[in-house]
Amino acid sequence: MTATDALKVLAVLAATATAYAGLRVFQVKWKPEPELVRKLFHIGGGAIGLSLPWLFEDVAPVLALGVLVAGALVALRLVPQLRSGLGQVVFGIKRQTIGELCYLASICLLFWLTSDNKLLYSVPLLILAFADAFAALIGEQYGKLRLHMTGDRKSFEGALAFFLTAFFCVHVPVLLWGGTTRLESLMIGVDLSILVMMAEAAAWWGLDNLIIPVWGYMLLKSLLQMDAAPT
């Protein structure tokens, strides 16, 4: 890892710490629901993660970032004084989850798998950052029709929110990136969103944070190689 990469790592860590501190101030001052604060961190982490292919060419600094942030999260979880204070941003919820570590693992794995293909990296991470967060928030507030598939409190309303958000996270980048027609990008968006939504609904204990991006990457890579209609 070069000196330039090290400086970039420090800059990303500073941005992450600033975002985290801002959420903690928001949490203390306005006392929102713990799920909302956690999902805002979820979205913010995804937004920061989206910048990585433009900052780094090698996987080593990304892995270093992952290890450092994971260490901080483990400390926030295990040290009682930290968990009752700063740790409430991520660990204020009551359910058991390892989602925050799966999230970091998925970013590192995506970066390694996609090499220099920014579309294959960005789309699965957009789905993870936004569709998963909106599904949880909508399901928490408006979910009435429960999905009895796992121990999690998931709902049909949350699944629908996931599908709609995921569709735009796929369709818009694929269409704007070039290389696909409008029909192809539309079909890719629908197919990928449905399949990833089903995987998310069946996941538990935060494992969806790993399943969503990896499964999304595999599907997108395959679908981009297909034609909208046989020739």
Summary of the structure (lengths in Angstrom):
residues: 231
radius of gyration: 17.9
end to end distance: 47.5
largest distance: 63.9
contacts: 744
relative contact order: 0.11
helix: 77%
strand: 2%
